Amino acid sequence: MQLNLTKPICFFDLETTGINITNDRIVEISILKVFPNGTQESKTWLVNPEMPIPKEVTEIHGITDEKVANEPTFKELAKEIYDMIKDSDLGGFNSNRFDIPLLAEEMLRAEIDFDMKNRVAIDVQTIFHKMEQRTLSAAYKFYCDENLDDAHSAEADTMATYEVLKAQLAKYDELENDTKFLAEFSSRKKFADFAGFIAYNKKGEECFSFGKHKGKLVTEVLEKEPGYFGWLLNADFPLYTKKVLTAIKLRSFNNKLG
């Protein structure tokens, strides 16, 4: 089946030095550009990350320091990469949570004003998770290897939910056996930035999602505590988060003038 496109879409994938959006760097980027008429263009670049690639990461993707030592840096490649994607929507696997945020950071470091305002992003992983069965019966079978014979009976469903949670805690070492942790881990919020430092409240207003001002409106904090904005810009936050904060501050200033 051919995609029904009104503009090109670039499917892309990154290999990196790690999974920290702010501090890690790209070591390989591959882009497949699909045009509305069905024609395709593909390109792959190795990238010198200008930092050591951890051994445990090399064991995953096979890219060593020696392999990229003589390759161009991302800043040297940024314009060529941007020219390929600038007129396109984006697609990837887990791309909304990792590849796009990291690509945005690299672009902004290279002084290219990357944003998502005039494009959409398709995350194939999210489609997979939404389309494949994610019912309590499926979870009970997967985690407990039992059939939920009385599915949709309140008592059976309640007991199955409890058993699934215990099985999840046993299966995943990264889950903490702590109700507050599990509540935060299982929550889904919409964020204004890729990294999740600025969330939307029920009214669609931007709020800080961390630190001493957690839950407070960004506009109110920046107005009452202007020094906080300067601290945020100089602290170790993603460049895209700083860009969003600057836009909010500028919008608030313009609203006052209006």
C-alpha angles and dihedrals in degrees: 000000000000119000116250100234133177092184134011120285124208117210109198143172133196134211110200146176090256144320102280106114094204103042108026126084140213118260097174135014126186123189130190111192115199118194127209091253090057098254117135138212123189135187135172127195131191110215133205102228093197089229135076117276108229114243093236090055093048087054088061102046102017096232113135132193089251092054093058100031094103097034122107120267120248090253089058091049099038099095093048091049093045092049088056096051105028096095095040145085115235134239135182148131111276084349097139092061101036123003098047095044092049093045089051091053092051092048093050091048086054088053094249112136098230120179141148099235098114099032140059129222128221115204108197092193092060091050089050092051093047097045101043116076113279099168126136089251090055092047092048091051093046099046103028101025089228133121116240097225096176097046113170091024102122094224095048093045092049093051092044091052091053092048092048092052091051090048091050091053090051094047102045118055091192091065114092117218091234126112095219092051092047092048092053092042092053097045121102119207134172115240134200092214131045095243096053100242092124116049132183118241123216090278092054093252121141115252133176111255098196145042131015093331096049110151094014123121112262092222093053094047093048091049096047096038109029092169089065090067091055091049091051093051092052097041127088098273126133115274091236090056089052090049091053092048091050091050091051091049092048092048091051091050092050091048089056091051090049 
